[in-house]
């Protein structure tokens, strides 16, 4: 929990406010959609889709907490019908909710992808442990730098968190390529590939947003870019990724059901 800088313009405050609101709406809507779709996939994929909804539910809760904390940290008022003025109330803005969210949801994101790909059981268990622990370590190593104003300390922890980050990204981009090619239909293989690469793409945005305060930006502008950047990345990595997981589960369910209906 770092102190907020003074001097926010209404545009900067409002952009962050809207970014957090977008996060709540996207995650909440996605949660309802995923769980409503559970009866439409076979039992083999319901665990993956359930986890997908749990991920967005956890994210919804934490976005509400971040949004409330942001709102309580400011007073926004217009004097005599003029421009809005933004002032700090003195209440702390707790951005630590993001890291609690990531510590819970990032491993689950990877596990749901592994489950929906329906790999052999031994490989599923092994990859789930390896990627889950690596992603949790990545988040844990990033937090000490996030709460620091000293740029050298931020860079130190950024470099350390990139070690497990690179391992996870390499596994997604290269390690799962063979499993993707073995999906039961071209559409399923395409969706599995899209889910992998969307994860890689969305994850690549996080280190850059993390570095916003380390490349010359400071004050309200840096805070705004950080909050909006993380919100967009979260929606891609959780809600949009979840839609691909649902589509893959639905496609594989349809393929398996059609196979059962074929005459022997």
ABEGO torsion letter per residue (X at the ends): XBBBBBGBBAAAAAAAAAAAAAAAAAAAAAAAAAAAAAAABBAAAAAAAAAAAAAAAAAAAAAAAAAAAAAAABBBBBBGGBBBBBBBAGBBBBAAAAAAAAAAAAAAAAAAAAAAAGBBAAAAAAAAAAAAAAAAAAAAAAAAAAABABAAAAAAAAAAAAAAAAAAAAAAAAAAAAAAAABABAAAAAAAAAAAAAAAAAAAAAAAAAAAAAAGBBEAAAAAAAAAAAAAAAAAAAAAAAAAAAAAAAAAAAAAAAAAABBX
